[in-house]
Amino acid sequence: MPRKLGITQQVEYELPLHDRCPDGEKCPYEGVLVAEGCRRGVCIKYRVVVHSTDRRNWVIEGFRRMRVDLGGCISPTVADALWELAGSYDVGVWYEYRYSCPGIIGMCNRILEKKECYLVINGVKLSQPYCSSIGRCVERILEEYKRQVEMMKDPPLVSSNAADELLRRYPELEAFGAEWVRAWAPHAKERLAEIAEVMRKFPWMAEVAKKRSVSNPNPYEVEAYVAVDGSEVCLSLAPSAYCAKNGVVKAVKWELDCVFEGKKKRCHPKGLLAFTTMAREYVKIL
């Protein structure tokens, strides 16, 4: 249609990455076909993913790697792996843009030099793995996530005004200990503030935090849930969890199956645990 109307079409493509192609298989060029314009009273605007082996004949079928039509930079396999993990973890994608500034001193026109993509699992930034199957991607992502979390268990104690500021604004954080706040403040200041806000709403959580079984919990593993009907509020300090109902706090064992509805994450207890809890549905608030 664009060609018949005389509307210009162009392809934006990237050089193939040979390490992502099976042995013995020729790597295709992959890109986006862009058509935009108006002729004879008809306006067209679209972007479609294409690939080619010779950069002359572009076809739509068989797109395998970059979802550049959506502005992304993760492979479809990694994206599907994130989808699989979304039921148990908070997942996301982190973009970083690097610019160069050539030209005369004082007259800088920034040029985009590189865009890099990282995965985010429970607030932990990870490098994108290279893998050929969804299952393998899930394994690689979880391995890297666990390795990063292990490294964060004993973060360096950095003298930081951020820690003192947090302790002044949120005395609730003292339930975890001042040293814990000073250790994590340089790395997760916003997360600590979120934890304190929830603890301020539910003071019983501070008492639970003081008696926690884990001495130095990762802030991104501290989670809170509230029952949809308001009957119950729960705090998870992996691997332990506690729920308060009618003023009574009890230790519980549960596994949650979560789905996103808009920006809210709704969760249901899994399996037999669904029949041992009073509430049947929870919303994650932390």
NORJO-V857302 format. One record per residue. N is the residue number from 1. RES is the residue in one letter. OMEGA is omega in radians with two decimals (* if undefined). Layout:
BEGIN
n,res,omega
N,RES,OMEGA
N,RES,OMEGA
END
This chain:
BEGIN
n,res,omega
1,M,3.13
2,P,-3.13
3,R,3.13
4,K,-3.13
5,L,-3.11
6,G,3.12
7,I,-3.08
8,T,3.03
9,Q,3.09
10,Q,-3.11
11,V,3.01
12,E,-3.04
13,Y,3.12
14,E,3.06
15,L,-3.10
16,P,3.05
17,L,-3.01
18,H,-3.13
19,D,3.12
20,R,-3.12
21,C,3.08
22,P,3.14
23,D,3.10
24,G,-3.13
25,E,-3.13
26,K,-3.11
27,C,3.12
28,P,2.94
29,Y,-3.11
30,E,-3.10
31,G,-3.09
32,V,3.04
33,L,-3.08
34,V,3.06
35,A,-3.12
36,E,3.12
37,G,-3.14
38,C,3.07
39,R,3.06
40,R,3.11
41,G,3.14
42,V,3.12
43,C,-3.13
44,I,3.05
45,K,3.11
46,Y,3.06
47,R,-3.13
48,V,-3.13
49,V,-3.12
50,V,3.02
51,H,-3.08
52,S,3.07
53,T,-3.10
54,D,-3.13
55,R,3.06
56,R,-3.14
57,N,-3.10
58,W,3.14
59,V,-3.08
60,I,-3.04
61,E,2.98
62,G,3.09
63,F,-2.99
64,R,-2.91
65,R,-2.92
66,M,3.10
67,R,-3.08
68,V,3.10
69,D,3.12
70,L,-3.13
71,G,-3.08
72,G,3.12
73,C,3.03
74,I,-3.11
75,S,3.10
76,P,-3.13
77,T,3.10
78,V,3.11
79,A,3.11
80,D,3.10
81,A,3.07
82,L,3.11
83,W,3.11
84,E,-3.09
85,L,-3.04
86,A,3.13
87,G,-3.08
88,S,-3.09
89,Y,2.96
90,D,-3.05
91,V,3.11
92,G,3.13
93,V,-3.11
94,W,3.11
95,Y,3.02
96,E,-3.12
97,Y,3.10
98,R,-3.08
99,Y,2.97
100,S,-3.05
101,C,3.14
102,P,3.05
103,G,-3.09
104,I,3.12
105,I,-3.13
106,G,3.11
107,M,-3.01
108,C,2.98
109,N,-3.06
110,R,3.10
111,I,3.12
112,L,-3.09
113,E,-3.07
114,K,3.02
115,K,-3.11
116,E,-3.13
117,C,3.04
118,Y,3.04
119,L,3.10
120,V,3.09
121,I,-3.12
122,N,3.10
123,G,-3.13
124,V,-3.10
125,K,-3.09
126,L,3.03
127,S,-3.13
128,Q,-3.13
129,P,3.00
130,Y,-3.06
131,C,-3.03
132,S,-3.12
133,S,-3.12
134,I,-3.13
135,G,3.13
136,R,3.11
137,C,3.12
138,V,3.13
139,E,-3.11
140,R,-3.14
141,I,-3.13
142,L,3.09
143,E,-3.14
144,E,3.12
145,Y,-3.13
146,K,3.13
147,R,3.13
148,Q,3.12
149,V,3.12
150,E,3.13
151,M,-3.10
152,M,-3.10
153,K,3.11
154,D,-3.11
155,P,3.13
156,P,3.10
157,L,-3.09
158,V,3.07
159,S,-3.01
160,S,3.03
161,N,3.14
162,A,3.14
163,A,3.13
164,D,3.12
165,E,3.12
166,L,-3.12
167,L,3.09
168,R,-3.09
169,R,-3.05
170,Y,3.10
171,P,3.10
172,E,-3.10
173,L,3.11
174,E,3.08
175,A,3.10
176,F,-3.13
177,G,-3.12
178,A,-3.14
179,E,3.10
180,W,3.13
181,V,-3.13
182,R,3.14
183,A,-3.03
184,W,-3.07
185,A,3.14
186,P,-3.04
187,H,-3.01
188,A,-3.08
189,K,-3.10
190,E,3.14
191,R,3.11
192,L,3.10
193,A,3.11
194,E,3.12
195,I,-3.12
196,A,3.13
197,E,3.13
198,V,3.12
199,M,3.11
200,R,3.11
201,K,-3.09
202,F,-3.04
203,P,-3.12
204,W,-3.13
205,M,3.13
206,A,3.11
207,E,3.10
208,V,-3.12
209,A,3.14
210,K,-3.08
211,K,-3.05
212,R,3.13
213,S,3.14
214,V,-3.04
215,S,-3.08
216,N,-3.07
217,P,3.01
218,N,-3.11
219,P,-3.11
220,Y,3.04
221,E,3.02
222,V,-3.05
223,E,3.11
224,A,-3.12
225,Y,3.06
226,V,3.12
227,A,-3.12
228,V,-3.14
229,D,3.09
230,G,-3.05
231,S,-2.98
232,E,3.05
233,V,-3.05
234,C,3.08
235,L,3.13
236,S,3.03
237,L,-2.98
238,A,0.21
239,P,-3.09
240,S,3.08
241,A,-3.11
242,Y,3.14
243,C,3.12
244,A,3.12
245,K,-3.13
246,N,3.09
247,G,-3.13
248,V,-3.13
249,V,-3.13
250,K,3.01
251,A,-3.10
252,V,3.00
253,K,-3.12
254,W,2.98
255,E,-3.07
256,L,3.02
257,D,-2.97
258,C,3.04
259,V,3.11
260,F,3.00
261,E,-3.00
262,G,3.11
263,K,-3.12
264,K,3.10
265,K,-3.12
266,R,-3.03
267,C,3.09
268,H,3.04
269,P,-3.11
270,K,2.94
271,G,-3.09
272,L,3.13
273,L,3.14
274,A,-3.09
275,F,-3.13
276,T,3.13
277,T,-3.13
278,M,-3.13
279,A,-3.13
280,R,-3.10
281,E,-3.11
282,Y,3.03
283,V,-3.14
284,K,3.14
285,I,3.10
286,L,*
END
